[in-house]
Amino acid sequence: MAPVKTYIFFGLNVARVLSIVSLLLVFASSIFVMVNDIEAVNSYESASQSNNATNVDLVSCDYIENSTVPNQLGGVFWAIINRLLIIFQVVILIMSEVGWPMPLFDRFFPVLGSNFGLGALGIFQGFMGAAVLSQHVDDFTFVAAFFLFVVGCLNMLLGLIFRESAKERRSITSWRDGKRDVLPSHLPPVANLNRSGTCTSAESYTSTTVCDEKRDMSEFGVARGRAGYGFGRQGEKAAGMKGFLISKPLETLPRYAARPTSAPSASSRSSTPQPHFNSSDTAI
């Protein structure tokens, strides 16, 4: 079974793909609406110059027919500016989701940088979706804006759950760097070692130690499908293959240790005198 980190990684990246797709749909729909508004304004200008009674009624409407342009002073200008600003925001948010150029966002627009979560991104997407949905638009633009609003709410929820670590958890480079760890980064839990029924309190210390070693090998080795190299020669060899170098410390003596003196030679030893006894004539 895959760890929880894997599910979080793929879940956040699925949300990122949905976010990019919704932004692209809003980008295309904004261009479509802007072109439609320009054509409707041209038709409005041609109708206002004629003397037909029907055309006069259309000229007195609040909005230009078949468009989102209000029939007021500067209405065409502000409608085009609105669409251009939406397109500009969509481009900025797509660049933020792709992660390029992230140093630029970290310095000049930090709420979309790597040190912030997905909450600000969701707020921007919700604002744009609500701005488009507040007007009478065609079906394609309506679906794209509604999809963007839903994805914005999802990003706001993910921002509340994962906070500033959301972008780091979904980063592909961080995921690749996490797989390069060779040496173990944590110790196995000691409190859960005595779970097997084969090792009872009646056994001796030697048999308990052997049983614990076998159970550690089964739990943290083959059963989990990820054998650890430890800190011995196997770990040093695996670290060397990955590019990690372990330097061996130089053999030195402490400063307070006395220098070794030369061992005394065997020739310098004085011969031990042999005892001499004088025998008497009479035996005791």
Secondary structure, 3 states (H helix, E strand, C coil): CCCHHHHHHHHHHHHHHHHHHHHHHHHHHHHHHHHHHHHHHHHHHHHHCCCCHHHHHHHCCCECCCCCCECCCCHHHHHHHHHHHHHHHHHHHHHHHHCCCHHHHHHHCHHHCCCCCCHHHHHHHHHHHHHHHCCCCCHHHHHHHHHHHHHHHHHHHHHHHHHHHHHHHCCHHHHHHHCCCCCCCCCCCCCCCCCCCCCCCCCCHHHHHHHHHHHHHHHHHHCCCCCCCCCCHHHHHHHHHCCCCCCCCCCCCCCCCCCCCCCCCHHHCCCCCCCCCCCCCCCC
